[in-house]
Amino acid sequence: MWERTLQDLIRGLRANKKDEAKFIAKAVDEIRQEIKSEDMELKAGAVMKLTYLDMLGYDMSWASFHVVEVMSSAKAHLKSVGYLGAIQSFTEDTDVLMLTTNLLKKDLSSTPTDIAITLNGLAHIVTADLARDLAPELIAMLNHSRPHIRKRAILALYRLLSKYPEAIHQARPRLEEKLEDSDPAVVAATVNVVCELARRNPNDYLSLAPQLFHLLTTSSNNWMLIKIIKLFGSLCPHEPRLVKKLQPPITELISTTPAISLLYECVHTCIIGGMLQGSTGNSLAKMCVSKLAAFIEDPDQNLKYIALLAMTKIVPTHAHLIAEYQNTILQSVNDQDISIRMRALDLVSAMVNQSNLQSIVQQLLSHLVPESSSDTLSAAQSLEEAITSPASTRNADPPSKSPAYRLILTQRILDICSQGTYENITNFEWYISVLVDLAHICNAPVGPQLREQLVDVASRVRAARPYAVKVMYTLLTDESLLHNARDPKSCSEVLFSAAWICGEYCQQLLEPVKLVPYLVQPEISNLHPDTLAAYIQAATKTFGYWTSELAQNWDNDDLPQVRQVVESISTRMKDLASSVHVEVQERAANTLGLLAFVAADLNSFKPSHTSPPSDADASGSGFESTSLSFPKSLLLIQPLLSSYELNPVAASAQASVPVPEGLDLDEWFVPPPPEPVPERVESSEKKSKKSKKGKEKQANGGKKPDKKKKAKDVGLEVAGDVLTPVYDEAEPPEDQAELERRKAERLSQLRDDPYYIMDDRPKISQVEDVDSIPVVRLDDIPAPSPGIAELRLSSLKAAGSQTRFVIEKEGEMPEGATPSTISVPYHQKLASQSHSSSGNSTPYPQQPQPFLSSFPQYEVPESELRASTPEPIKVVRSKKTGGKKKRTKPSAVDS
């Protein structure tokens, strides 16, 4: 009979690609016959073919016993086939593994060839049971006379220890001996095993530091040096004395080795091992950074990535060294590899400070600027470039064209500028310009973030408000944002902040009336409802401020202009008042109502030639004065919307709002309906004994309702639950009796209803013990602080030349807030401590708050919430007396 060899099987598979399944099924049938043969050569050939088919995905677990038979062959080439099949197909759940214990022990005591084959196979098929049984034999192999056997035994020992860790106590002395073996391959294998074992528990291998240090200074094997340096990197955090010892040899390796892998491992060990600290560590850190900078300039993308990753770990301690290579790092932001770009952005974000923030942001913005249209090639030039340039360069688009990358880059710019409440920004006029530039060039959906930061900067930094109003005015007059308002990447949300800032700080506008047409133009209907509501509010505030300023210097010639402005705003508000959005509709209706009053007053106004009133008259009750030379309604809107300054709110302001006197937060605004109070509760046994016949009589007007009514009239208790509601004391007694009668009749009918659940709760006593109410002494409580006087927004037009920007980081606290009610988060406490230590203080100091004395102790019932911590109970232990203890009867309390 002719047998098919492995080569024939492979040729057949290639020749039968269309009917591969049919061919393999036929081949497996032949293998099943061959593997049952008594000929070991034929059996081994069948196992080899099954191993090849298992690599293709066909199961061979059914032939596990035949694989063990081939493993037991006396011939080395057949034994290796058997172990190869076991490595490929055996798992921990294979049943025949329990039959291999004696076979493996026998092979480990055989010839060196069989031992080498067995050690190679054992490392792959070892289980917990095999590791426990074969540990003595494998540890004995560490002292074999042949070096290649010792090396294989050490590598197999690692797999055995991972399955059976208890064997480490017997193997540890032998491993320490192998660190001084005469064969370098054995030493390298031992270092590999120790390095892997030390990752789990480095403290157990600190005693090997002298031997490892000797190998570090004497060995020339780069791969073994890498393993030793990795091992020292995991040992240094547990033994600080190693840092000072390792600095000289590692510094020498960094400066002399030409191997890039060894160089990077030395730098990485210096970072994670804490070797860059102290005076000696500064020079080492400078050398490491210079080597990493050379990696960034290398064309190898892998070196760029690991260099950027390592620099990110050095930045927290040596940011000044990384800043020297700022331009080199920023070049990687526009790299074609997305992973390198992200690592570069992480590094740039970590190295930002007050001195380099503006330069870094400007270079990041340059990556978002679209390419100039002048670079567009003609048709002939494009055809020539397509023919001459390779396909890879033609299809490679610049990273700045990726929408995802543009979004990440824009968000990173916003994050590095706003971190620490803008602690790194020294010129807020520059930052406002950056936010506006991002709105035009980012082409990413970051409008909400831009809107929030523009409003936040304008409210926190007073000196930046004049410039912010100036820039926001240009945004409101830009037609491109209005036309692209529906596009989420157009960042049209900045129009919300523009309208809000111009309306809130309209005092900074030189001619406020010129802004009103842009706020009420028909094109604003395309905006989001929130932005549209901000437009309406800004138009109202701007008009109110303009009319109040106009009243101070009134001229009768201004009357037509005022009427025209009122008419234009009213016309637009009439359209917006019918909007489907509630916020827009409400604000438009309110503005329309105010303007209707203003329009009526303007129509009835008769110009006079009297002198304009003074500021005192205008701020007073000007509506009742008959000597005004201007329409009284010009001063209507301004006090309504701008009487108080709108400042940033502190994070703990909500928790610090004092409760007004006389306000009970636990009291209902609208009291709920009174709950029925049961007059008495009968035992469940009597209820269960009530017959259905008696219930029918009760429902049909039998004797029970009469008895219940009679008992109620004389004030007696009867069987059953009679529920009566709680009435007001002012209710007449006649009405109470009538309601009780109706209630009793309704309950008697519902009691027989099987679908009605009766309320069997125990009755609650309505008697209030006045003496048990706790009394709080309020004599020592200081009076509430007086109200803050009315504040008007002061004009900041002369602050344009101010160069020092002050950030209101803490925010505004509510009036009357007391230290006992203020709860500041922990991270804000740290921020305030660092802020005060830097010497920067806000020019608006808070008034000292009155100190509240603690309340005196008073008794409260156990059911009430304790107002203070109760005094500890003192436990007095009686002294033990000699003799036997007398047994006493249990007291009534114990029972």
Buried (B, 14 or more C-beta within 10 A) or exposed (E): EEBBEEEEBEEBBEEBEEEBEEBBEBBBEBBBEBBEBEEBBBBBBBBBBBBBBBEEEEEBBEBBEBBBBBBBBEEEEBBBBBBBBBBBBBEEEBEBBEEBBEBBBEBBEBEEEBBBBBBBBBBBBBBEBBBBBBBEBBBEBBEBEEBBBBBBBBBBBBBBBBBBEEBBEEBBEBBBEBBEBEBEBBBBBBBBBBBBBBEEEBEEBEEBBEBBBEBBEEBEBBBBBBBBBBBBBBBBEEBEEBBEBBBEBBBEBBEEBEBBEBBBBBBBBBBBBBBBEEEBBBEBBBBBBEBBBBBBEEEEEEBBBBBBBBBBBBBEBBBEBBBEBBEBBBBBBBBEBEEBBBBBBBBBBBBBEEEBBBEBBEBBBEBBEEEEEEEEEEEEEEEEEEEEEEEEEEEEEEBBEBEEBBBBBBBBBBEBBBEEBBBBBBEBBBBBEBBBBBBBBBBBBBBEBBBBBBBBBBBBBBBBBBBBBBBBBEBBBBEEBBEBBEEEBBBBBBBBBBBBBBBBBBBBBEEBBEBBBBBBBEEBBBBBBBBBBBBBBBBBBBBBBBBBBBBBEBEEEBBEEBBEBBEBBBEBBEEBBEBEBEBBBBBBBBBBEBBEEBBEBBEEBEEEEEEBBEEEEBEEEBEEEEEBBBBBBBBBBBEEBBEEEEBBEBBBBEEBEBEEEEEEEEEEEEEEEEEBBBBEEBEEEEBEEBEEEBBEBBBEEBEBBEBBBEBBEEEEEBBBBBBBEEBEEEEEEEEBEEBBEEBBBEBBEEBBEEEEEBEEEEBEEEEEEEEEEEEEEEEEEEEEBEEEEEEEBEEBEEBEEEEEBBBBBBBBBBEBBBEEBBEBEEEBEEBEEEBEEEEEEEEEEEEEBBEEEEEEEEEBEEEEEEEEEEEEEEEEEEEEEEEEEEEEEEEEEEE
